[in-house]
Amino acid sequence: MNRTIDGSVDERAESERQRVDRDDAAPAIQTTRLCERLLLPLAGESDAERTCRALQPHIEERDSRLFAVHVIEQTEGYPDKAPYDIRREQADATFGIVHEYFAGTTHRVSTEVRYGSSIVDEILAAADAVDATAIGFTPRPGRRWMRLLAGDLTHKLVTTSRRPVITFPPPNNRT
């Protein structure tokens, strides 16, 4: 504590010292740390393009490790939505966009296709497997009533994740 000559506390100086101490201390959550090992759940090619464009300004000056994951939903007792080979090709095309977008940068990209009956559980398991510092995505356009009927994956992801979930704002229509 800072004291004046008469022994009283110099509140203004003490307040300034505390502010400086707070500024020098590492914040509880640092943006650089959040994007250090980022898991990117991707639904398809357009989602990959939108996510890469939205993510870029937030990681431009950092060496980030990006883990792109695509979950192929498996339904028990029902036929799959599309043949395995076609879904795998779609996943590869999705990952190709991410690799191409970040080619020539210092960001390292890894990809994984996961299979399961719960997309959210697979995303969370992927985040655990790579020790992701956060899960990042861009909101996907869609019909509100479909999200209500089918269940909102975003809500489930945000409320069940032990890791920070970052929503990157959709990119402007820039090229």
C-alpha positions in Angstrom: 0.0 0.0 0.0 1.1 3.5 -0.7 1.1 5.8 2.3 1.5 9.5 2.4 3.9 11.3 4.8 1.2 11.5 7.5 0.7 7.7 7.3 -2.7 7.8 5.5 -3.3 5.6 2.5 -2.9 7.3 -0.9 -6.0 5.9 -2.5 -5.3 7.3 -6.0 -1.8 5.8 -6.0 -3.0 2.5 -4.6 -5.8 2.3 -7.2 -3.2 3.0 -10.0 -0.9 0.2 -8.6 -3.7 -2.3 -8.6 -4.7 -1.4 -12.1 -1.1 -1.9 -13.3 -0.9 -5.2 -11.4 -4.1 -6.3 -13.2 -2.8 -5.2 -16.6 0.5 -7.0 -16.1 -1.2 -10.2 -14.9 -2.2 -12.7 -17.6 -5.9 -12.6 -18.2 -7.9 -15.6 -17.3 -8.7 -16.3 -20.9 -6.4 -15.2 -23.6 -7.5 -15.1 -27.2 -4.1 -16.4 -28.3 -4.4 -19.3 -26.0 -8.0 -20.0 -27.2 -7.0 -20.3 -30.8 -3.8 -22.2 -30.1 -5.3 -25.7 -30.7 -8.7 -25.0 -32.3 -11.2 -27.7 -33.2 -13.4 -26.8 -36.2 -16.5 -29.0 -36.7 -17.4 -28.7 -40.3 -20.7 -29.8 -41.8 -19.7 -29.5 -45.5 -18.0 -27.5 -48.2 -19.9 -24.3 -47.8 -19.5 -24.5 -44.1 -15.8 -25.0 -44.5 -15.5 -21.9 -46.8 -17.6 -19.8 -44.4 -15.7 -20.9 -41.3 -12.2 -20.4 -42.9 -13.1 -16.8 -44.0 -14.6 -16.0 -40.6 -11.7 -17.5 -38.7 -8.8 -16.0 -40.6 -8.9 -12.4 -39.0 -8.8 -14.0 -35.6 -5.7 -16.1 -36.1 -3.8 -14.0 -38.7 -0.7 -13.4 -36.5 -0.7 -16.6 -34.6 0.7 -20.0 -35.2 -2.5 -22.0 -34.6 -3.0 -25.7 -34.8 -6.4 -26.3 -36.5 -8.2 -29.6 -36.2 -11.0 -29.9 -38.8 -13.5 -32.6 -38.0 -16.5 -33.9 -40.0 -18.9 -36.2 -38.3 -20.8 -38.7 -40.4 -23.9 -39.4 -38.5 -24.8 -43.1 -38.2 -28.4 -44.0 -37.4 -29.2 -47.3 -35.7 -32.1 -49.2 -37.3 -32.5 -46.8 -40.2 -30.8 -46.6 -43.6 -27.9 -44.2 -43.8 -28.7 -40.8 -45.5 -26.2 -41.5 -48.3 -23.8 -44.2 -49.2 -20.6 -44.3 -47.2 -18.3 -43.6 -50.3 -20.3 -40.5 -51.2 -20.2 -39.2 -47.6 -16.5 -39.8 -47.4 -15.9 -38.0 -50.6 -17.9 -35.0 -49.3 -15.7 -35.0 -46.1 -12.6 -35.1 -48.2 -13.8 -32.2 -50.3 -14.6 -30.3 -47.1 -11.1 -30.9 -45.8 -9.6 -29.9 -49.1 -11.1 -26.5 -48.7 -9.5 -26.0 -45.3 -6.1 -27.3 -46.5 -6.2 -25.0 -49.5 -7.4 -22.0 -47.5 -4.5 -22.2 -45.0 -1.8 -23.4 -47.5 1.2 -21.1 -47.3 0.4 -20.0 -43.8 2.1 -21.0 -40.5 -1.1 -22.6 -39.3 -1.0 -26.4 -39.2 -4.1 -28.3 -40.3 -5.2 -31.8 -39.3 -8.4 -33.5 -40.3 -10.5 -36.3 -39.1 -13.7 -38.0 -40.1 -15.7 -39.4 -37.1 -18.7 -41.7 -37.1 -21.4 -41.8 -34.5 -25.0 -41.5 -33.7 -24.5 -38.2 -31.8 -22.8 -35.4 -33.7 -22.2 -33.4 -30.5 -20.7 -36.4 -28.6 -18.3 -37.0 -31.5 -17.2 -33.3 -31.6 -16.6 -33.4 -27.9 -14.6 -36.7 -28.2 -12.5 -35.2 -31.0 -11.8 -32.1 -28.8 -10.7 -34.4 -26.0 -8.5 -36.5 -28.4 -6.5 -33.5 -29.7 -6.6 -31.6 -26.4 -8.2 -28.6 -28.1 -8.0 -25.3 -26.3 -11.4 -24.4 -27.8 -14.1 -25.4 -30.3 -14.8 -22.8 -33.0 -17.5 -22.5 -35.6 -19.5 -20.1 -37.6 -23.3 -20.3 -37.3 -24.8 -22.1 -40.2 -27.8 -20.7 -42.0 -30.9 -22.7 -41.7 -34.6 -22.7 -41.1 -35.4 -21.9 -37.5 -38.3 -24.4 -37.4 -36.0 -27.2 -38.6 -33.6 -26.4 -35.7 -36.4 -26.5 -33.3 -37.8 -29.8 -34.5 -34.5 -31.5 -35.0 -32.8 -30.1 -31.9 -30.2 -27.3 -31.9 -26.7 -28.8 -32.1 -25.2 -25.5 -31.3 -27.1 -25.3 -28.0 -26.1 -28.9 -27.1 -22.5 -28.2 -27.9 -22.3 -25.0 -25.9 -24.1 -26.4 -22.9 -22.2 -29.7 -22.7 -18.7 -28.8 -23.6 -16.0 -28.5 -21.0 -14.0 -26.4 -23.4 -14.7 -22.8 -24.5 -16.9 -22.7 -27.6 -16.2 -19.8 -29.9 -18.7 -18.5 -32.4 -17.0 -16.6 -35.1 -19.1 -13.9 -36.7 -20.1 -14.7 -40.3 -17.7 -13.1 -42.7 -18.8 -10.1 -44.7 -19.4 -10.8 -48.4 -15.8 -10.1 -49.3 -13.6 -12.0 -51.6 
